[in-house]
Amino acid sequence: MSDKLFFKGRQDARQNHIKYGHKTKSSNKAGSKKYPLALVVTSEARKLEVETLVADADLFAEVSIDSGEGAVESITELTMLLNKQEAVKVDKVPGRNDPCVCGSGNKYKKCCG
């Protein structure tokens, strides 16, 4: 018989369960015990400074020293974590029919709204 008359289902069944290489449910938090920061400094004194910064921030890091010519310090991951801004919290605006916050006793829509 011909395929034109009978529907046998989708020939190329789409598979939604295939993963494309990204980890969806894992927590890869930089600076944790499982994923420590990889930092490079240029001197022993700077290594001690960076280790104190890491300890104060309760992070984990592997600090290595590169004292060769043209060595560049690489602590950008640490500075990003230390300068991370907190979420902005906005005070809740009262509803239209709630009492006004200025204390007049009127509804917010009639007073300050």
JOJOBEL-V482510 format. One record per backbone hydrogen bond with DSSP energy under -1.0 kcal/mol. CO is the residue of the C=O (numbers start at 1). NH is the residue of the N-H. Records with the same first field share a line. If there is no record, write none. Layout:
CO->NH, NH
//
This chain:
27->29
29->32
31->60
35->31
37->62
39->64
40->74
41->66
43->47
44->48
45->49
46->50
47->51
48->52
49->53
50->54
51->55
52->56
53->57
54->59
55->58
60->37
62->39
64->41
68->71
74->40
75->79
76->80
77->81
78->82
79->83
95->98
96->109
98->108
106->100
107->111
108->113
//
